[in-house]
Amino acid sequence: MKAEPLIAERATGEWQDLDARHYLHPFTDFKSLAAEGTRVITRADGVYLYDTEGNKILDGMAGLWCVNVGYGRKELADAAFRQMQELPYYNSFFKSAHPPAIELARRLAALTPPQFNHVFFSGSGSEANDTIVRMSRRYWDVRGEGERKVIIARHNAYHGSTVAGASLGGMAAMHGQGGLPIPDIVHIEQPYWFENGIDLSPDEYGLMAARRLAEKIEEIGPQRIAAFIAEPIQGAGGVIIPPDTYRPEIQRICRHYGILLIADEVVCGFGRTGRWFGCEHFGFEPDFMTLAKAITSGYQPLGAVMVADRVAEVLIEQGGEFHHGYTYSGHPVACAVALTNLRILEDEDLVDRVRKEIGPYMQKRWAGLADHPLVGEARGVGLIGALELVAHKPSRTFFRDRGRAGTICRDHCFSNGLVMRAVRDTMIIAPPLVISREQVDELVEKAWKCLDLTARDLGAGGA
Ligand SMILES: *Cc1c(COP(=O)(O)O)cnc(C)c1O
C-alpha cells in the first residue's frame, strides 16, 4: 500500500506558479526566475536527482557541496526519527546538555587534528563563521590585546551570507548590497594562478600570493590584526586550488606575527580532498576550523567551530561568560544525524576511497577535458574539480563578456541531465563521495557533450 504523500502532489506548472507567487529563493533574480519557472526536484537516490518532469539528473555538486554519503540513506533518516522521538529539542544554554551534542563533541575532538579538543555548535556555516569573528576578537580581549580586531580574508572567498559571513567573504556583488563589509574586515588577493599568475611558475606565484598577507599586515599594523581566514580550496569562488608553496608560507607568516589562522573547512571537510580535512591535505595547522555542510551530508542543518587548545584554554580559564549562542546550538536531531553520517563515512572507508581510488580515477578522466577546444585549464584534487572556459586556448585568454559562456554551459548541463555549476566562466564539480567509476564516466562524457554545445552556441553568437 502506498503511503499518503507528505506533501500533496501537484503538476509542475502549479508548483511553478505557487513558487513565483510566494517563494523568494536565495541568490536569485526573483523576477527572471518567476518568468522562467523554477525546476522542482522531488526526490533523489545515490548520486541522482529526479524532478517533476521525470528527468534523472546526475548531481555533480552533491547538492551544495554537502551530500557526501549520497542521497537516500535510510540510516540517517532512522537516526533523525529515533532522536525526534527520544528528545526532539533541548537547548544547551542554562547549564544543560544532552547526549547527542556531547557525543558529537567527543567524536569531532577525536577526528580533527590534535590541537582541536573543543567545539562550539551552530546551525550553519555562516553562523559558525559569525561565532569565529566573535570568539577570535574575544580571545585577544581576554589576552589584553583588545586592539587586535582586524580579520584578513581573501577576494572571492565564500564564508556564508549572514552580515559577518558575507563581510568575511570576498564577493563584490554581495558587498555591493547592504553596506558590507562591516568594519575591520579586509581582503587580499586569492591564490588564483590561472587568472593572476600565469606568467610565473605556480610555485613562484604561490609565494607571491602568500606574501600579500604579510604586506597587508604591515600596512595595517601587526598589533591590530586578530586573524586570517581562508578556505583550504576556495569553493564558491571557483575551486581555486593554491600552488604548493602557498600554504606553508601563509602558516609561516601567521606564526611570525602571532595571528590566529582560521580554516573554513565547510567545503573541504569530511573527505572532499581525500583527507578528512583540507588542512591535512595541505599540511597546515589552523587555530579554528569552520565545519558545516558534509558534517551531516546535508541531511540536517548543522555548523560547528573547532577551537584549538591555545585559544580554548584562554577563553575557559580567563574568559568568564561568553555572551554568544544560538537556539539551535547542538540541536539533538542534527547531532544524531551527524554522528550517524560520520559512522557511515568511516564504516565505508569513503575518505580513503577518495584519496586512493575514486579521486585519482576522476582526476584522470577530468584532466582529459583539458583537450576540449573551449578549456584552458582542468584542475582538481580528490573529488573536486574545475574547468576554465576560454575564448582563445593557445593564449589562455578569458572571454570579454565574463560569465556568459559559463551560464550557457551550465544550462546545457542541466538540460542534459548533469548538475555542473558555473562561477563566471569556471565550471565546477564536487560529486558525492560514493560516486562509482561508471558514474564518473557518465559525468565526464556529459560534460564533454555540453562543452561542445556551448562552443556551438558561442560560435554562432560570437565570443
Ligand atoms: C556554504 C559555505 C559557508 C556557509 O555555510 P551555510 O551553511 O550556507 O551558512 C561557509 N563557508 C564555505 C566555504 C561555504 O562553502
The ligand as a Gaussian input file, in Angstrom:
#p B3LYP/6-31G(d) Opt

LIG

0 1
 C       28.489000      27.182000       2.176000
 C       29.676000      27.784000       2.833000
 C       29.558000      28.542000       4.006000
 C       28.219000      28.924000       4.585000
 O       27.518000      27.842000       5.057000
 P       25.911000      27.994000       5.241000
 O       25.537000      26.700000       5.902000
 O       25.333000      28.195000       3.883000
 O       25.672000      29.158000       6.113000
 C       30.704000      28.995000       4.610000
 N       31.914000      28.716000       4.099000
 C       32.070000      27.999000       2.976000
 C       33.454000      27.706000       2.489000
 C       30.960000      27.522000       2.291000
 O       31.114000      26.850000       1.155000

